[in-house]
């Protein structure tokens, strides 16, 4: 059986005083298969690494010029190009695209730094559809488990049903795999993946018992975790 891949989401692995780039160096040094990161774009079209859509001050990344953003974030400021310089040839890239409109630019830059087999893209339906249309050989996964707290109750039901039973969405966007929240995976999605032969990447798995359980589940291709230092020894054991 192939080993379960580990994709490190470094947002939960913050060390006080540690620069953002050093978190990725740390993940590479301990031997993760992929580093996972989100990209966003500033007002002056600089692509930056950012999980949330706003800084701690509450201002959206898209409203900043990069110079102002870097002044506010200090060592936490990290551009996509700077991250690629850190990761180039050393680890797989797991790019989570939260925004649409510049997919081709991001994928092209990533391919300039990473072998095709070491690159995966995840995102919503439109992101995956565009990536597969323009880069059919790049692996792209449909993210399931969106935050629906702001939706009207009747809309929440529709979204959750489409995630629990994702066949039509996967076919429409031509996704190669699913990237699914661990709670949805346990409910129905892993059973669907097993029946359909669809690889499943599970996010974000941080509880040690859950990490061990998903690593042992033959239906799981990869786990995404903020605790790679816990996941790697468990996989070896």
C-alpha positions in Angstrom: 0.0 0.0 0.0 1.3 3.5 -0.9 2.1 5.7 2.1 -0.4 8.4 3.0 1.0 11.8 1.9 1.4 14.6 4.5 0.8 18.2 3.4 1.9 20.7 6.0 -0.4 23.7 6.6 1.9 26.0 8.4 -0.7 28.5 9.6 -1.1 26.6 12.9 2.6 26.0 13.5 3.6 29.5 14.5 6.6 30.0 16.7 6.9 33.5 18.3 9.4 35.6 16.4 9.8 33.1 13.6 9.6 34.6 10.1 7.0 33.0 7.7 9.6 31.7 5.3 11.4 29.9 8.2 8.2 27.9 9.0 8.3 26.5 5.5 12.0 25.7 5.8 11.2 23.9 9.1 8.5 21.8 7.4 10.9 20.9 4.6 13.6 19.9 7.0 11.5 17.4 8.9 10.5 15.7 5.7 6.9 16.6 4.7 5.7 15.6 1.2 3.9 18.9 0.5 3.6 22.4 2.0 0.1 23.8 1.7 -0.5 27.5 1.4 -3.1 30.0 0.2 -2.3 32.8 -2.2 -4.0 36.2 -2.4 -3.3 39.4 -4.4 -2.7 42.9 -3.2 -4.0 46.1 -4.8 -0.8 46.5 -6.9 -1.0 42.8 -8.1 1.7 41.3 -5.8 0.8 37.7 -4.9 1.3 37.0 -1.2 0.9 33.9 1.0 -2.1 34.4 3.3 -4.6 32.0 4.8 -7.2 34.6 5.9 -8.6 37.2 3.5 -7.8 40.0 6.0 -4.9 41.0 8.2 -5.1 41.2 12.0 -6.2 44.8 11.7 -9.2 43.7 9.7 -8.2 45.2 6.4 -8.5 43.0 3.3 -5.3 42.0 1.5 -6.7 43.3 -1.8 -6.9 46.8 -0.4 -3.1 47.0 0.4 -0.3 48.1 -1.7 2.4 45.5 -1.0 4.8 48.0 0.6 2.2 49.0 3.1 1.3 45.3 3.8 5.0 44.4 4.4 5.3 47.3 6.8 2.4 46.1 8.8 3.2 42.3 8.8 7.0 42.5 9.1 8.4 38.9 9.0 5.0 37.5 8.3 5.0 39.1 4.9 5.9 36.6 2.2 5.3 36.8 -1.5 4.6 33.8 -3.7 7.9 34.2 -5.5 9.8 34.3 -2.2 8.1 31.1 -1.1 9.0 29.4 -4.4 12.6 30.3 -3.9 12.5 28.5 -0.5 10.7 25.4 -1.8 12.1 25.0 -5.3 13.0 21.3 -5.8 12.8 20.5 -2.1 9.2 19.7 -1.5 5.8 19.3 -3.2 3.7 22.4 -3.6 0.0 22.3 -2.5 -1.5 25.6 -3.7 -4.9 26.4 -2.3 -6.5 29.1 -4.5 -9.1 31.1 -2.7 -9.6 33.7 -5.4 -10.3 33.5 -9.1 -9.0 35.6 -12.0 -5.3 34.8 -11.9 -5.1 31.0 -11.9 -3.0 30.8 -15.0 -0.3 33.1 -13.5 -0.1 31.1 -10.3 0.1 27.7 -12.0 2.6 28.9 -14.5 4.9 30.3 -11.8 4.5 27.1 -9.7 5.4 24.9 -12.7 8.5 27.0 -13.3 9.7 26.0 -9.8 8.2 22.5 -9.3 8.0 19.3 -11.3 4.5 18.5 -12.6 4.2 15.5 -10.4 5.0 17.6 -7.3 2.3 20.2 -7.8 -1.3 20.0 -6.7 -3.9 22.8 -6.8 -7.1 22.9 -4.6 -10.0 25.3 -4.7 -13.6 25.8 -5.5 -15.5 24.6 -8.5 -14.6 27.5 -10.8 -10.9 27.5 -9.8 -10.7 23.8 -10.6 -12.6 24.1 -13.8 -10.3 26.8 -15.1 -7.1 25.0 -14.0 -8.1 21.8 -15.7 -9.2 23.6 -18.8 -5.9 25.5 -19.2 -3.5 22.9 -17.6 -5.1 19.5 -18.1 -2.1 17.6 -16.8 -1.9 19.5 -13.5 -3.7 17.7 -10.6 -6.5 19.7 -9.2 -8.8 18.9 -6.3 -12.2 20.2 -5.4 -12.4 21.6 -1.9 -15.4 20.4 0.1 -16.4 21.9 3.5 -16.9 25.5 2.9 -17.9 27.8 5.8 -21.6 28.3 5.3 -22.4 30.2 8.5 -23.3 33.4 6.6 -25.7 31.7 4.3 -29.5 31.5 4.7 -30.6 28.2 6.2 -32.1 26.9 2.9 -28.9 27.6 1.1 -26.8 25.9 3.8 -28.7 22.7 3.2 -28.1 22.8 -0.6 -24.3 23.4 -0.2 -23.9 20.6 2.4 -25.8 18.1 0.3 -23.7 18.9 -2.7 -20.6 18.3 -0.6 -21.9 15.1 1.0 -22.8 13.7 -2.5 -20.2 15.5 -4.7 -20.4 13.4 -7.9 -22.0 16.1 -10.1 -19.7 18.8 -8.9 -16.6 16.7 -9.5 -17.7 15.8 -13.0 -18.5 19.3 -14.0 -15.2 20.8 -12.9 -13.2 17.7 -13.9 -11.5 17.5 -10.5 -8.8 14.8 -10.1 -9.4 14.3 -6.4 -11.4 15.8 -3.4 -9.9 17.9 -0.6 -12.5 17.4 2.1 -13.0 18.6 5.7 -12.4 15.7 8.1 -16.0 15.8 9.4 -17.5 15.5 5.9 -15.1 12.7 5.1 -16.3 10.7 8.0 -20.0 11.2 7.1 -20.2 10.1 3.4 -17.4 11.4 1.3 -14.8 8.7 2.0 -17.4 6.0 1.1 -18.1 7.9 -2.2 -14.3 8.1 -2.9 -13.9 4.4 -2.3 -16.7 3.5 -4.7 -15.7 5.9 -7.4 -11.9 5.5 -7.1 -11.5 9.2 -6.3 -8.4 10.1 -4.2 -9.3 11.9 -0.9 -7.1 14.5 0.7 -8.4 15.3 4.3 -8.2 18.7 6.0 -7.3 20.0 8.5 -6.4 17.0 10.8 -4.7 18.2 14.0 -6.0 15.8 16.7 -3.4 13.1 17.3 -6.0 10.3 17.3 -7.5 11.5 14.1 -4.1 11.8 12.5 -3.4 8.2 13.3 -6.8 7.1 12.2 -6.7 8.8 8.8 -3.1 7.7 8.2 -4.3 4.1 8.7 -7.3 4.4 6.4 -6.5 3.0 3.0 -9.1 5.3 1.4 -7.1 8.4 2.3 -4.4 9.6 -0.1 -3.2 12.5 2.0 -3.8 14.4 5.2 -3.4 18.2 5.5 -2.3 19.1 9.0 -0.9 22.0 11.1 1.0 19.3 13.1 3.4 17.6 10.7 5.8 17.0 13.5 3.2 14.7 15.0 2.0 13.2 11.7 5.4 12.1 10.4 6.4 9.9 13.4 2.9 8.4 13.4 3.2 7.5 9.7 6.6 5.9 10.3 5.3 3.9 13.2 
